[in-house]
Amino acid sequence: MTHAELAKPSRKQRVRTLWISDVHLGTRDCQAEHLARFLKAYHADRIYLVGDIIDGWKLRGGMYWPQAHTNVIRRLLTMSKRGTEVIYVTGNHDEFLRRYSRLILGNIQLVDEAVHVTADGRHLLVIHGDQFDVITRYHRWLAFLGDSAYEFTLTLNRWLNHWRARYGYGYWSLSAYLKHKVKTAVSFISDFEEAIAHECVKRELHGVVCGHIHHAEIRKVGEVDYLNCGDWVESCTALIEHWDGSIELYRLAEAQAREALLKAERMKVAEPA
């Protein structure tokens, strides 16, 4: 199986809830094909779009909208038509939608935040997370500068992985490496997690589902359940709630690896003795 092939469950899987964030439709680095295939593989009672689904910042600078991006929107509308409740939680890159907060269109709701009750009774704040990013809130010019720097690393990423692929090497994320290794980036992630967990304690909630920092994770921050959806720019991650209330972190790379292993095993069984 090549890196471009898309892993998916063998049949449409019924789950209670899906969360995705930071899709950045309207940008060249959006992994729309992977996301559309992921969405098509699941039937969920509810899906939360946890901000930065459409990148209004980039669309202001010029239109980039291929068919694959339209396909994601069509898939979400199809899910809504078939009974899935779609809750769009606004983020900073799609903040232009915040003026329409609380708008309801059939099975689709537009909100700035929500509280989700899991099957096992936990109350989780669902919020994009930019509200807890000091730079985004108080230094917008720095936020735009940081966004440009991130876009530059993604451009380098494409170039680097083009040559890695030509020489038989797998995908490697430069920006993810920098995010995990640069001390200030690690400190920023930690501060963000602590701030959002503190808000949950104030509201007497069990945990939070957020996005914003493109760093998928499920862990405890003190007594708070911290769950981050990640993104569909690099890591291609999502959160899935099963019927018992347990929440799984889906990673496309791991799903592809499992699919490749199953394919190899099937081929081995099919070989004549």
C-alpha positions in Angstrom: 0.0 0.0 0.0 1.4 3.4 -0.9 1.2 6.5 1.3 -1.5 7.9 -0.9 -3.9 5.0 -0.3 -6.6 5.7 2.2 -7.2 3.4 5.2 -10.8 2.9 6.3 -12.9 0.4 8.2 -14.0 -2.6 6.1 -17.7 -1.5 6.4 -19.5 1.6 7.6 -19.1 1.7 11.3 -21.8 3.0 13.7 -20.4 5.2 16.4 -22.0 7.6 18.9 -19.9 10.8 18.2 -17.1 12.1 15.9 -15.0 15.2 16.5 -12.8 16.8 13.9 -11.0 20.1 13.9 -8.5 22.3 12.0 -9.4 21.0 8.5 -8.5 24.4 6.9 -10.5 24.0 3.7 -9.4 26.5 1.2 -5.6 25.8 1.8 -3.3 23.7 -0.3 -2.2 21.6 2.7 -5.7 20.5 3.7 -5.9 16.7 3.4 -9.5 16.8 2.1 -9.4 13.4 0.2 -8.4 11.6 3.4 -11.1 13.4 5.4 -13.9 12.7 2.9 -13.0 9.0 3.0 -12.9 8.9 6.8 -16.3 10.6 7.1 -17.8 8.2 4.5 -16.6 5.2 6.6 -18.6 6.1 9.7 -22.2 6.6 10.7 -22.4 8.8 13.8 -25.4 10.1 15.8 -23.5 13.4 16.1 -20.4 15.1 14.7 -18.7 18.1 16.1 -16.7 20.3 13.8 -14.4 21.9 16.3 -13.3 25.0 14.5 -11.0 26.1 11.7 -13.0 23.9 9.3 -12.9 26.7 6.6 -9.8 28.9 6.5 -11.2 32.4 6.2 -7.7 33.9 6.6 -6.4 32.2 3.5 -9.6 32.8 1.4 -9.2 36.5 1.9 -5.9 36.4 0.2 -7.1 34.5 -2.9 -9.5 31.6 -3.7 -8.1 28.1 -3.6 -11.0 25.6 -3.6 -10.6 22.3 -5.5 -13.3 19.7 -5.9 -11.9 17.7 -3.0 -12.8 20.5 -0.6 -16.4 20.7 -2.0 -16.6 16.9 -1.5 -16.0 17.3 2.2 -18.8 19.8 2.5 -21.1 17.5 0.5 -20.2 14.6 2.7 -21.1 16.6 5.8 -24.4 17.7 4.3 -25.2 14.1 3.3 -24.5 12.9 6.9 -26.9 15.7 8.1 -29.6 14.7 5.7 -29.3 11.1 6.9 -29.9 12.0 10.5 -26.5 12.9 11.9 -26.6 16.0 14.1 -23.8 18.4 12.9 -22.6 20.9 15.4 -20.1 23.5 13.9 -18.1 25.1 16.7 -16.4 28.2 15.3 -12.6 28.8 15.5 -10.3 31.7 14.9 -9.7 30.9 11.2 -13.5 30.7 10.6 -14.3 33.5 13.0 -16.3 35.2 10.3 -19.0 32.7 11.2 -19.2 33.8 14.8 -21.7 36.6 13.9 -24.1 33.7 13.0 -23.6 31.8 16.3 -26.7 29.9 17.4 -28.0 29.6 13.9 -29.9 26.3 13.3 -30.4 24.9 9.8 -32.2 21.6 10.0 -29.7 19.2 11.6 -26.9 21.7 11.5 -26.1 24.1 14.4 -23.6 26.9 14.5 -22.2 27.6 18.0 -19.1 29.1 19.7 -19.0 26.3 22.2 -21.0 23.4 23.4 -21.2 20.9 26.3 -21.3 17.2 25.2 -22.5 14.5 27.6 -20.8 11.1 26.9 -22.6 7.8 27.1 -20.9 7.2 30.5 -22.1 10.5 31.9 -19.1 12.8 31.5 -19.7 16.5 30.7 -17.2 17.8 28.2 -16.7 21.3 27.1 -16.4 21.4 23.3 -14.5 24.5 22.2 -12.0 25.4 19.5 -9.4 26.7 22.0 -8.2 30.0 20.5 -9.9 31.7 23.5 -7.1 30.3 25.6 -4.3 31.3 23.3 -2.8 34.6 24.6 -1.2 35.4 21.2 -4.4 34.9 19.2 -6.5 36.9 21.7 -4.2 39.9 22.5 -1.5 40.0 19.7 -3.3 39.4 16.4 -0.4 40.6 14.3 1.8 37.9 16.0 -0.9 35.3 15.3 -0.9 36.2 11.6 2.9 36.2 11.6 3.0 32.8 13.2 0.5 31.5 10.7 2.7 32.6 7.9 5.7 30.9 9.5 3.7 27.7 9.9 2.6 27.9 6.3 6.3 28.2 5.2 7.2 25.1 7.2 4.3 23.2 5.5 5.7 24.3 2.1 9.1 23.0 3.1 7.4 19.8 4.2 5.9 19.2 0.8 9.2 19.7 -0.9 11.1 17.6 1.6 8.6 14.7 1.4 8.5 14.8 -2.4 12.2 13.9 -2.4 11.9 11.5 0.4 9.2 9.6 -1.6 11.4 9.5 -4.7 14.1 7.8 -2.7 11.7 5.3 -1.0 11.4 7.0 2.4 8.1 7.4 4.2 6.3 10.6 5.2 8.0 12.8 7.9 6.6 16.0 9.3 9.1 18.9 9.7 6.6 21.2 11.5 5.5 18.4 13.9 9.2 17.7 14.7 9.8 21.4 15.3 6.7 21.7 17.5 7.8 18.8 19.7 11.5 19.8 19.9 11.5 23.6 20.1 11.3 24.6 23.8 9.0 27.5 23.3 6.5 25.4 21.3 6.5 22.7 24.0 5.9 25.4 26.6 3.1 26.9 24.6 1.3 23.6 24.3 1.6 23.0 28.0 0.4 26.5 28.9 -2.6 26.0 26.6 -3.6 22.7 28.1 -3.3 24.1 31.6 -5.4 27.1 30.8 -8.2 25.2 29.2 -8.2 22.6 32.0 -8.5 25.4 34.5 -11.6 26.6 32.7 -13.2 23.2 33.0 -12.5 23.2 36.8 -14.2 26.6 37.1 -17.3 25.3 35.2 -17.3 22.0 37.1 -17.0 20.0 33.9 -15.3 16.6 33.6 -13.2 17.6 30.6 -12.7 19.3 27.3 -12.5 18.5 23.6 -10.6 21.2 21.6 -8.4 21.8 18.6 -6.4 24.9 17.6 -2.8 23.7 18.3 -2.7 20.9 15.8 -1.5 18.4 18.4 -3.8 15.4 18.9 -3.8 14.0 22.4 -5.9 12.3 25.1 -4.6 12.7 28.6 -5.4 13.9 32.1 -4.5 17.4 33.1 -4.9 17.2 36.8 -8.4 15.7 37.2 -9.6 17.0 33.9 -10.0 14.8 30.8 -8.1 16.7 28.0 -8.9 15.6 24.5 -7.5 17.4 21.4 -8.7 16.5 17.9 -5.5 17.4 16.1 -5.9 18.4 12.5 -6.4 17.4 8.9 -3.4 19.3 7.6 -0.6 17.0 8.8 -1.5 14.4 11.3 -5.1 13.5 10.0 -6.6 12.7 13.4 -10.0 12.6 14.9 -11.8 11.6 18.1 -14.4 8.8 18.1 -16.9 8.1 20.9 -18.1 4.5 21.1 -21.4 3.4 22.6 -20.0 2.8 26.0 -18.7 6.4 26.3 -15.0 5.5 25.7 -13.2 7.9 23.3 -10.6 6.8 20.8 -8.0 8.9 19.1 -8.0 8.0 15.4 -4.7 8.5 13.5 -4.7 8.0 9.8 -1.1 6.8 9.7 -1.9 4.0 12.2 -5.0 3.0 10.3 -3.0 2.8 7.1 -0.4 0.6 8.8 -3.1 -1.8 10.1 -4.7 -1.9 6.7 -1.4 -2.7 5.1 -0.7 -5.5 7.6 -4.2 -7.0 7.0 -3.7 -6.8 3.2 -0.4 -8.6 3.5 -1.9 -11.3 5.6 -4.8 -11.8 3.2 -2.4 -12.1 0.3 -0.3 -14.6 2.2 -3.4 -16.7 3.0 -4.4 -16.6 -0.7 -1.0 -17.8 -1.9 -1.1 -21.5 -3.1 0.6 -24.0 -0.8 
